[in-house]
Amino acid sequence: MSPLQQRMIEDMQLRGLSARTQEAYARAVWQLAQHYHRRPDQLSEEELRQYFLYLANEKKIARPTATIALCGIKFFYEQTLKQEWPTLRFVRPPREWKLPVVLSRKEVRRILHEVRIPVYRACLTTIYACGLRLLEGTRLQVADVDSARMLLHIHGKSKKDRYVPLPAPTLQLLRTFWRTHRSPVWVFPAPTRHGLAHSLAHDGGPVTRSSLQSAFRMVGILVDFLGINPMKALLWTAVINGVLSPPLLLIIMLVSSNRNIMGDKVNGVGANIVGWTATAIMFAAAIGMILTWNQQ
């Protein structure tokens, strides 16, 4: 590892970025260097501009990938090299507005029924029943299950924890599945080629993201659901089919989206003031809706 790479890693650690974000940012800078076959600190601003044009016009990468590339490269030049180039402030990945794929309850039951490996079926069912992200479901620990209050303690992205309701049938599913392995740590321990007992004895960790995605994709092919992001479809289906209560869903949508909307109109401090003001107004309106909803 070069001194420059080490300096960037240290800068990201001081900024408090997660390990996955650090890896993504470092990969973005490495790909830039590979494209020009030169050290990134030797590149000019025009070469940087041409690289972003290459990503947009030739590679046609998706917006999430473009955002990661921009953020990683921008962090390297502005934070590690202390170079304030206008190009880095000017580049913006194009916005994409796509409707999510939503499966019916019958389709979800059909998919889950086709999952043959018990750990995958139990994990996918929990993700759907509780409206979890993929990694939130796979990394669920025994201590996170609060059966007394019927809640799950979820360790979210960027170290943002939260509680989600735990339906009684899902609790029974978790108890039944846990009795098959009795891991003291993981609700969904990773199976290995040597068997589950070997995985538990050697602390094989939780079921992996890639293995769960592969299992879901294979089932999707079997039941003819092609061309979709399976995990996002499962999460959105949980939301739309009413696993999350409509008032709570409305609060989540309003609070998470209004600052992005207002950010298109104003910048800097103005975006924060207007965004948080809109958040307060919308949150109060949503609380009123909940009270009305409960009285009906």
URFEN-V501216 format. One record per helix or strand of 3 or more residues. SS is the DSSP state (@ for helix, = for strand). FROM is the first residue (numbers start at 1). LEN is the number of residues. If there is no record, write none. Layout:
# URFEN-V501216
SS & FROM & LEN
SS & FROM & LEN
This chain:
# URFEN-V501216
@ & 3 & 13
@ & 19 & 18
@ & 40 & 3
@ & 45 & 15
@ & 63 & 18
@ & 86 & 5
@ & 105 & 10
@ & 118 & 13
@ & 134 & 5
@ & 142 & 3
= & 151 & 5
@ & 157 & 3
= & 161 & 5
@ & 168 & 11
@ & 196 & 6
@ & 209 & 14
@ & 230 & 11
@ & 246 & 18
@ & 268 & 28
